Amino acid sequence: MTTLRDIMTTDLTTTDPRATLKEVATLMREQDIGNVLIMDGDTLSGIITDRDIVVRAVAYGHDLGSAATDYATGNVFTMEAETSVQEAAKAMADRQLRRLPVTDGAKVVGIVSLADLATRASGGADEQALQGISQPTI
């Protein structure tokens, strides 16, 4: 059984809750990534994506000096590292998630993206579940 631990990215880019949109966008550019985890100490307090910055802030002309947490998703859904890829794909589809932080106990140890599920999961995730993540809800 392939687990999230087998396919997760462990090189996480994080910031603290005081970071601005500009600081987060700069991290994304420097690291060539599309999301940053917002950590309050060792606790995951949010996740912000490049799309969040564009759609929730820039499109409305908001100040790039604003706190990133104001535009981030809080109460982030996570799954344990030993979760099967199939179970994770279903949970991501059910919740329409493209990124899933992975935990080991209370500690964030990695992140899995929709692309990770599609390309790294050998024998991998249920194709229908993966397709469901990108489908608009009716």
Z-matrix of the N, CA and C atoms (Angstrom, degrees):
N
C 1 1.453
C 2 1.530 1 109.06
N 3 1.307 2 115.63 1 126.45
C 4 1.460 3 121.10 2 176.88
C 5 1.523 4 108.22 3 -82.58
N 6 1.335 5 116.27 4 131.13
C 7 1.456 6 121.19 5 -179.30
C 8 1.526 7 110.92 6 -111.25
N 9 1.308 8 115.49 7 169.83
C 10 1.465 9 119.93 8 177.16
C 11 1.526 10 110.66 9 -59.75
N 12 1.324 11 117.22 10 -35.35
C 13 1.470 12 120.05 11 178.79
C 14 1.527 13 111.26 12 -58.45
N 15 1.323 14 116.16 13 -33.10
C 16 1.467 15 121.25 14 -178.38
C 17 1.524 16 112.86 15 -70.24
N 18 1.317 17 117.98 16 -27.30
C 19 1.475 18 119.88 17 -173.18
C 20 1.527 19 113.97 18 -118.99
N 21 1.327 20 117.99 19 -6.38
C 22 1.470 21 120.06 20 -174.28
C 23 1.527 22 112.01 21 -70.65
N 24 1.313 23 114.25 22 154.79
C 25 1.456 24 122.37 23 171.55
C 26 1.521 25 106.67 24 -89.59
N 27 1.319 26 116.90 25 127.66
C 28 1.464 27 119.83 26 -177.15
C 29 1.525 28 112.65 27 -101.16
N 30 1.315 29 116.49 28 -9.83
C 31 1.460 30 121.32 29 179.58
C 32 1.533 31 107.72 30 -86.60
N 33 1.323 32 115.80 31 85.17
C 34 1.463 33 121.65 32 -174.31
C 35 1.521 34 111.51 33 -88.40
N 36 1.313 35 115.12 34 142.25
C 37 1.458 36 120.56 35 172.55
C 38 1.520 37 106.24 36 -106.18
N 39 1.333 38 114.44 37 122.48
C 40 1.456 39 120.14 38 -176.55
C 41 1.522 40 110.20 39 -128.11
N 42 1.311 41 114.22 40 163.16
C 43 1.457 42 120.80 41 173.86
C 44 1.517 43 107.67 42 -146.53
N 45 1.318 44 116.14 43 169.51
C 46 1.465 45 118.76 44 178.71
C 47 1.527 46 109.57 45 -96.65
N 48 1.324 47 117.24 46 167.47
C 49 1.467 48 120.79 47 -175.23
C 50 1.536 49 114.99 48 -62.38
N 51 1.309 50 118.57 49 -13.03
C 52 1.473 51 120.73 50 -179.66
C 53 1.526 52 113.18 51 -86.08
N 54 1.325 53 118.39 52 -5.38
C 55 1.462 54 121.73 53 -176.70
C 56 1.525 55 111.36 54 -64.50
N 57 1.317 56 114.75 55 145.72
C 58 1.467 57 120.43 56 177.34
C 59 1.525 58 110.07 57 -91.89
N 60 1.317 59 115.80 58 166.66
C 61 1.464 60 120.65 59 175.49
C 62 1.521 61 110.63 60 -57.40
N 63 1.325 62 116.75 61 -42.62
C 64 1.468 63 120.39 62 -179.66
C 65 1.527 64 111.03 63 -62.48
N 66 1.322 65 117.38 64 -42.48
C 67 1.465 66 120.41 65 179.12
C 68 1.532 67 111.17 66 -63.26
N 69 1.324 68 116.25 67 -42.07
C 70 1.466 69 120.23 68 179.05
C 71 1.523 70 110.29 69 -66.24
N 72 1.327 71 117.40 70 -43.58
C 73 1.468 72 120.91 71 179.25
C 74 1.528 73 110.37 72 -62.01
N 75 1.320 74 117.06 73 -38.42
C 76 1.462 75 121.25 74 177.69
C 77 1.530 76 110.60 75 -63.96
N 78 1.340 77 117.44 76 -43.05
C 79 1.467 78 120.90 77 176.00
C 80 1.521 79 110.93 78 -58.52
N 81 1.330 80 115.65 79 -43.32
C 82 1.462 81 120.03 80 -179.82
C 83 1.519 82 111.19 81 -62.46
N 84 1.326 83 116.25 82 -42.15
C 85 1.463 84 119.60 83 179.39
C 86 1.535 85 110.49 84 -65.88
N 87 1.322 86 116.79 85 -46.85
C 88 1.464 87 121.03 86 -177.62
C 89 1.526 88 112.60 87 -63.98
N 90 1.325 89 116.68 88 -37.35
C 91 1.459 90 121.20 89 -176.93
C 92 1.531 91 112.91 90 -93.95
N 93 1.340 92 116.83 91 -5.56
C 94 1.461 93 122.93 92 -177.61
C 95 1.535 94 110.60 93 54.15
N 96 1.342 95 114.30 94 53.86
C 97 1.461 96 121.81 95 -178.69
C 98 1.518 97 109.55 96 -131.02
N 99 1.313 98 116.36 97 168.39
C 100 1.457 99 121.25 98 -178.12
C 101 1.507 100 114.74 99 -115.41
N 102 1.352 101 117.47 100 5.13
C 103 1.460 102 119.49 101 178.16
C 104 1.510 103 110.74 102 -152.25
N 105 1.328 104 114.36 103 153.92
C 106 1.459 105 121.70 104 177.01
C 107 1.528 106 106.97 105 -135.27
N 108 1.325 107 115.29 106 134.69
C 109 1.461 108 120.43 107 176.24
C 110 1.519 109 108.69 108 -85.63
N 111 1.316 110 116.51 109 135.86
C 112 1.455 111 121.60 110 177.31
C 113 1.520 112 107.24 111 -99.83
N 114 1.327 113 114.95 112 116.79
C 115 1.458 114 121.30 113 -175.29
C 116 1.519 115 110.08 114 -113.16
N 117 1.318 116 115.72 115 131.55
C 118 1.460 117 122.04 116 172.73
C 119 1.517 118 105.19 117 -104.75
N 120 1.328 119 116.02 118 91.55
C 121 1.460 120 120.66 119 -170.19
C 122 1.516 121 108.19 120 69.63
N 123 1.335 122 116.47 121 -122.13
C 124 1.469 123 121.21 122 177.94
C 125 1.525 124 112.56 123 -96.52
N 126 1.336 125 116.47 124 3.57
C 127 1.459 126 121.06 125 -176.29
C 128 1.524 127 111.49 126 -100.00
N 129 1.320 128 116.16 127 128.96
C 130 1.461 129 121.65 128 176.36
C 131 1.524 130 108.13 129 -72.80
N 132 1.327 131 116.07 130 118.27
C 133 1.469 132 118.89 131 -179.31
C 134 1.523 133 112.51 132 -109.72
N 135 1.343 134 117.46 133 -11.64
C 136 1.458 135 119.19 134 178.44
C 137 1.510 136 111.54 135 179.96
N 138 1.327 137 113.59 136 171.92
C 139 1.463 138 121.24 137 174.44
C 140 1.523 139 106.23 138 -138.52
N 141 1.321 140 115.96 139 136.29
C 142 1.461 141 120.64 140 177.53
C 143 1.522 142 108.50 141 -125.47
N 144 1.315 143 115.06 142 137.06
C 145 1.461 144 120.86 143 -178.96
C 146 1.523 145 109.98 144 -113.26
N 147 1.330 146 114.58 145 165.68
C 148 1.456 147 119.33 146 176.03
C 149 1.527 148 109.94 147 -59.81
N 150 1.309 149 116.55 148 -36.04
C 151 1.466 150 120.83 149 178.83
C 152 1.529 151 110.97 150 -66.06
N 153 1.335 152 117.37 151 -39.28
C 154 1.474 153 120.87 152 176.88
C 155 1.527 154 110.22 153 -57.43
N 156 1.332 155 115.78 154 -44.41
C 157 1.461 156 120.06 155 -178.42
C 158 1.523 157 110.57 156 -63.02
N 159 1.317 158 116.51 157 -44.78
C 160 1.466 159 120.36 158 -177.50
C 161 1.525 160 111.81 159 -70.75
N 162 1.325 161 116.83 160 -50.91
C 163 1.462 162 120.82 161 -172.37
C 164 1.524 163 113.18 162 -78.29
N 165 1.321 164 117.21 163 -36.89
C 166 1.464 165 119.98 164 -175.62
C 167 1.527 166 113.51 165 -91.98
N 168 1.324 167 118.04 166 -20.06
C 169 1.463 168 119.91 167 -175.22
C 170 1.526 169 112.78 168 -121.98
N 171 1.317 170 117.40 169 -63.53
C 172 1.467 171 121.68 170 -174.69
C 173 1.528 172 111.26 171 -59.60
N 174 1.320 173 117.10 172 -44.01
C 175 1.471 174 121.01 173 -177.63
C 176 1.531 175 112.03 174 -59.75
N 177 1.325 176 116.09 175 -25.20
C 178 1.461 177 120.31 176 179.85
C 179 1.528 178 112.58 177 -100.59
N 180 1.330 179 116.59 178 4.77
C 181 1.454 180 120.41 179 177.97
C 182 1.524 181 113.77 180 72.81
N 183 1.335 182 116.87 181 24.36
C 184 1.460 183 120.01 182 -179.05
C 185 1.526 184 110.92 183 -73.04
N 186 1.302 185 115.67 184 154.06
C 187 1.460 186 124.05 185 -178.22
C 188 1.526 187 110.61 186 -66.79
N 189 1.324 188 116.88 187 128.89
C 190 1.459 189 120.73 188 178.62
C 191 1.521 190 112.91 189 -70.62
N 192 1.326 191 116.15 190 -6.82
C 193 1.460 192 120.78 191 174.19
C 194 1.516 193 111.80 192 -87.07
N 195 1.331 194 116.70 193 0.11
C 196 1.470 195 121.18 194 178.63
C 197 1.520 196 110.37 195 -67.56
N 198 1.321 197 115.20 196 156.35
C 199 1.466 198 120.97 197 178.47
C 200 1.523 199 110.06 198 -66.35
N 201 1.317 200 115.98 199 130.83
C 202 1.463 201 120.96 200 179.25
C 203 1.528 202 111.13 201 -60.79
N 204 1.320 203 117.18 202 -32.25
C 205 1.467 204 120.38 203 -178.85
C 206 1.525 205 112.13 204 -60.91
N 207 1.344 206 116.88 205 -25.15
C 208 1.467 207 119.89 206 178.57
C 209 1.534 208 111.90 207 -67.50
N 210 1.316 209 117.66 208 -17.92
C 211 1.460 210 122.48 209 -176.06
C 212 1.528 211 112.66 210 -118.13
N 213 1.311 212 115.91 211 -3.35
C 214 1.460 213 121.87 212 -178.16
C 215 1.523 214 111.18 213 -83.15
N 216 1.303 215 115.44 214 162.15
C 217 1.458 216 121.64 215 171.86
C 218 1.517 217 107.16 216 -87.99
N 219 1.317 218 116.39 217 124.65
C 220 1.460 219 121.98 218 176.86
C 221 1.518 220 109.64 219 -97.55
N 222 1.315 221 116.72 220 -177.39
C 223 1.470 222 121.49 221 -178.44
C 224 1.527 223 110.01 222 45.26
N 225 1.314 224 115.37 223 55.42
C 226 1.459 225 122.68 224 -173.66
C 227 1.526 226 110.69 225 -69.29
N 228 1.326 227 115.14 226 130.80
C 229 1.462 228 121.35 227 175.51
C 230 1.522 229 107.98 228 -75.25
N 231 1.322 230 116.55 229 131.44
C 232 1.460 231 122.40 230 178.76
C 233 1.525 232 108.70 231 -130.02
N 234 1.310 233 115.40 232 165.10
C 235 1.460 234 120.99 233 172.98
C 236 1.517 235 108.84 234 -137.70
N 237 1.325 236 115.17 235 153.52
C 238 1.457 237 121.79 236 179.70
C 239 1.532 238 111.44 237 -69.78
N 240 1.311 239 115.73 238 149.60
C 241 1.462 240 122.72 239 -176.79
C 242 1.528 241 113.12 240 -59.92
N 243 1.316 242 118.18 241 -28.17
C 244 1.467 243 121.16 242 -177.99
C 245 1.528 244 112.97 243 -86.95
N 246 1.327 245 117.51 244 5.30
C 247 1.459 246 121.93 245 177.23
C 248 1.522 247 109.61 246 -68.13
N 249 1.314 248 116.75 247 140.61
C 250 1.461 249 119.96 248 178.91
C 251 1.526 250 110.01 249 -69.16
N 252 1.314 251 115.00 250 151.19
C 253 1.461 252 121.11 251 178.27
C 254 1.531 253 110.12 252 -60.17
N 255 1.321 254 117.12 253 -39.40
C 256 1.461 255 120.76 254 -179.93
C 257 1.530 256 111.23 255 -62.52
N 258 1.316 257 116.79 256 -44.44
C 259 1.465 258 120.71 257 178.94
C 260 1.529 259 110.80 258 -64.14
N 261 1.319 260 116.17 259 -41.09
C 262 1.466 261 120.50 260 178.89
C 263 1.523 262 111.29 261 -64.99
N 264 1.327 263 117.07 262 -42.34
C 265 1.467 264 120.52 263 179.47
C 266 1.518 265 110.38 264 -60.87
N 267 1.330 266 116.75 265 -41.56
C 268 1.463 267 120.17 266 179.18
C 269 1.525 268 110.60 267 -65.22
N 270 1.336 269 117.06 268 -44.68
C 271 1.462 270 120.80 269 179.85
C 272 1.526 271 110.99 270 -62.90
N 273 1.336 272 116.81 271 -40.22
C 274 1.466 273 120.36 272 178.92
C 275 1.523 274 110.24 273 -65.99
N 276 1.323 275 117.25 274 -41.10
C 277 1.469 276 120.44 275 178.63
C 278 1.521 277 110.72 276 -64.95
N 279 1.326 278 116.43 277 -44.87
C 280 1.467 279 120.73 278 -179.46
C 281 1.521 280 111.82 279 -60.11
N 282 1.334 281 116.28 280 -34.48
C 283 1.472 282 121.56 281 -176.23
C 284 1.526 283 113.11 282 -101.22
N 285 1.349 284 116.90 283 0.78
C 286 1.465 285 122.51 284 -178.47
C 287 1.534 286 111.71 285 56.34
N 288 1.325 287 116.21 286 48.09
C 289 1.468 288 122.27 287 -179.92
C 290 1.515 289 110.51 288 -101.82
N 291 1.317 290 116.09 289 141.34
C 292 1.461 291 121.49 290 174.94
C 293 1.518 292 111.68 291 -104.57
N 294 1.337 293 116.50 292 -15.56
C 295 1.463 294 121.54 293 179.70
C 296 1.520 295 108.61 294 -137.83
N 297 1.327 296 115.88 295 139.95
C 298 1.453 297 121.48 296 -176.27
C 299 1.525 298 110.13 297 -133.90
N 300 1.331 299 117.37 298 107.96
C 301 1.460 300 118.81 299 173.69
C 302 1.538 301 109.85 300 -64.82
N 303 1.327 302 115.16 301 141.35
C 304 1.459 303 122.27 302 -176.50
C 305 1.523 304 108.34 303 -112.53
N 306 1.328 305 115.76 304 135.14
C 307 1.455 306 120.75 305 -176.86
C 308 1.522 307 111.83 306 -118.32
N 309 1.313 308 113.81 307 158.08
C 310 1.461 309 122.78 308 169.78
C 311 1.513 310 103.65 309 -128.18
N 312 1.321 311 116.12 310 99.43
C 313 1.456 312 119.75 311 -169.21
C 314 1.516 313 107.87 312 70.07
N 315 1.318 314 116.96 313 -128.88
C 316 1.462 315 120.64 314 179.82
C 317 1.526 316 112.51 315 -92.69
N 318 1.323 317 117.51 316 -3.95
C 319 1.468 318 121.50 317 -174.94
C 320 1.529 319 111.91 318 -93.79
N 321 1.325 320 116.77 319 132.66
C 322 1.461 321 121.79 320 174.90
C 323 1.531 322 107.28 321 -76.63
N 324 1.344 323 115.72 322 123.15
C 325 1.464 324 120.34 323 -175.82
C 326 1.521 325 113.35 324 -118.61
N 327 1.339 326 116.95 325 -7.86
C 328 1.453 327 119.23 326 -179.24
C 329 1.511 328 111.26 327 -175.86
N 330 1.316 329 114.66 328 -177.52
C 331 1.455 330 121.30 329 176.43
C 332 1.521 331 107.68 330 -145.75
N 333 1.327 332 115.19 331 144.07
C 334 1.459 333 121.70 332 177.62
C 335 1.513 334 107.52 333 -122.06
N 336 1.309 335 115.59 334 132.07
C 337 1.463 336 120.63 335 177.74
C 338 1.518 337 109.44 336 -105.31
N 339 1.293 338 115.13 337 167.19
C 340 1.449 339 121.42 338 174.74
C 341 1.537 340 109.59 339 -55.64
N 342 1.318 341 117.20 340 -41.31
C 343 1.463 342 121.57 341 178.75
C 344 1.526 343 111.27 342 -62.78
N 345 1.338 344 117.35 343 -38.29
C 346 1.466 345 120.36 344 177.34
C 347 1.521 346 110.51 345 -60.44
N 348 1.319 347 116.37 346 -44.06
C 349 1.465 348 120.23 347 179.45
C 350 1.517 349 111.08 348 -62.54
N 351 1.318 350 115.63 349 -40.09
C 352 1.460 351 120.19 350 -176.66
C 353 1.522 352 112.84 351 -73.49
N 354 1.334 353 117.72 352 -33.86
C 355 1.463 354 119.57 353 -172.37
C 356 1.520 355 115.29 354 -107.56
N 357 1.323 356 118.38 355 -29.42
C 358 1.463 357 120.12 356 -174.19
C 359 1.518 358 114.54 357 -98.08
N 360 1.312 359 117.43 358 -20.33
C 361 1.464 360 120.31 359 -175.33
C 362 1.520 361 110.04 360 -78.57
N 363 1.331 362 116.05 361 106.85
C 364 1.468 363 119.67 362 179.68
C 365 1.518 364 109.27 363 -71.26
N 366 1.284 365 115.73 364 125.35
C 367 1.442 366 121.52 365 -177.02
C 368 1.504 367 109.21 366 70.65
N 369 1.245 368 114.28 367 -14.34
C 370 1.402 369 138.61 368 173.32
C 371 1.483 370 123.62 369 15.81
N 372 1.269 371 111.01 370 -154.14
C 373 1.446 372 121.13 371 -173.76
C 374 1.515 373 110.41 372 -73.73
N 375 1.282 374 113.71 373 154.78
C 376 1.455 375 121.92 374 177.06
C 377 1.524 376 108.91 375 -60.09
N 378 1.313 377 117.07 376 120.79
C 379 1.465 378 121.37 377 -176.62
C 380 1.528 379 112.11 378 -57.89
N 381 1.327 380 116.96 379 -38.73
C 382 1.467 381 119.22 380 179.21
C 383 1.522 382 110.72 381 -64.74
N 384 1.328 383 117.02 382 -38.47
C 385 1.461 384 120.09 383 178.83
C 386 1.519 385 110.02 384 -64.12
N 387 1.337 386 117.19 385 -41.88
C 388 1.458 387 120.39 386 178.74
C 389 1.519 388 111.01 387 -63.31
N 390 1.322 389 117.05 388 -42.99
C 391 1.457 390 119.82 389 179.23
C 392 1.518 391 110.32 390 -63.05
N 393 1.316 392 117.80 391 -32.91
C 394 1.454 393 121.30 392 -178.73
C 395 1.510 394 113.91 393 -65.72
N 396 1.317 395 117.45 394 -23.60
C 397 1.466 396 120.67 395 -179.49
C 398 1.515 397 111.01 396 -67.02
N 399 1.305 398 117.11 397 -35.45
C 400 1.460 399 120.90 398 -176.37
C 401 1.524 400 113.98 399 -91.64
N 402 1.301 401 116.92 400 -1.87
C 403 1.473 402 120.09 401 -176.43
C 404 1.521 403 110.17 402 -86.14
N 405 1.324 404 116.25 403 136.65
C 406 1.458 405 118.52 404 176.11
C 407 1.516 406 109.53 405 -68.44
N 408 1.321 407 115.62 406 146.26
C 409 1.459 408 119.16 407 177.41
C 410 1.505 409 108.94 408 -81.17
N 411 1.295 410 115.98 409 143.53
C 412 1.474 411 120.81 410 -176.29
C 413 1.511 412 109.41 411 -101.97
